[in-house]
Amino acid sequence: KAAAAKKRRRATGDDDDAAPATGPRTSDQLRAVIGVERATHFRVVKLLWQYIKKHELQNPNKKSEIVCDAKLRAVFAADTITSFAMSKMIGQHLSKTADGAWRADVVPLEKLPSK
């Protein structure tokens, strides 16, 4: 029974808070949304979707579009973003080096072109 409950928790994501702090470091902007300092790309996507659904930020007419609130605007620098673009842009908010330093190819948020 315990194994089945653990498998069910893993499938539903109920044990995310208990997950160890592994993976790349998250940026301050992303950390404000998902609440964790270290996470893999997969976990970041999962936590972002939890945030989006909790705050009802999906466009009801076009489910693949997310309407950004203030916290998501700080992460993605856009008023709306598609789920596919969101997944691609997450990499800009994850460190890739062993010492936690930011990659050289990451463009700081303030240097992104404004729309």
N, C-alpha and C positions, 0 to 999 in steps of 0.2 A: 504494500500500500504506500509506503514512504517513497519508494522508487517511482511509482506512478504519479504521486503528487509532485515530486521534484521535476519529472519530465513535463508535467502540465505547466508548472511555473516557468520552466525554461521556454516552452512553446509560446506562452502568453507574455513573457517578458516581465513577470511580476518580481523576479529576483534581480532586476537591474541595479537597484540601490545597493545590493550586497556584492556586486561584481567588484573585483579588485581593480585598483587604479593601474591599468596597463595601457600600452599604446602611446601614440604621440601626444604631446602637450597640446591643449586647445588654446586658442586666442582668448583674450579677455572678453571680446564681444560675444564669441560663441559660448564661452563659459557662463555668461549672464543669462543665456537662453536655456542651455541644457543642464547647467549646475554641476558639471564634473570637470576636473582639471586634466585628466588623461582619458582618452577613448580612441578606439579603432574607428575607422571610417564607417564600418557597418553599424557600430553602436551609436555613433553621432547621428546617422540617418534615422535610426530607430527612435532616439530621444527627440529629434526634431519633429518627427511625425507625431509623437505623443504630445508635444507642445502645441503643434498646429491643430490637432484635433481637440485638445482641451480648450483652446481659445477660439475654436471655430473659425479658423483663418482660411479654409479652403473655399474657393469660389464655388457656390452651389450650382452654377450653370456650366462650369468647366472644372471638373474635379482635379485635373492635373495642374491647375493654377492656384498659387498661394498668394493671398493678399497679406503683405507684410505689415506687422505692427511696428512700433518704435524699436523694439529689441531686434526683430528680424531685419529691419532696415539697416541697423548698425552692422549686421553681419553681411548682408547681400548688397547693400547700397542700391536698392530698387524698391519701388512701391509694390510691384508684383513680380513673381518669379515662377517658372514652371518647376515641377518636381524634378525633371531631368536636369535643368540648369542648376537647381539647388544641390543636387548630388555632385555635380561637377565642381561647383564652387567651394565645397567643403574643404577640399585639399588646401586651399589658401589659408585656412584657419587651423591647420594641423602642422606641428613642427615635424621635421623628418630626420634630424640629425640625432646622434646618440646622446649628445650633451643637452638636448632640448632647445638648441638654437634654431632660429627660423631659417628656412631655406633661402638661398640667394635669389631664386626666381619668384618669390612671393612679393607681390606688389602691396605696399601698405595701403590701407583703406583710404586714407586721405589723398593718395595719389591716383585713385581710380577716377576715370572721367565721369563727370556728372551728366545725368540725362536731362 
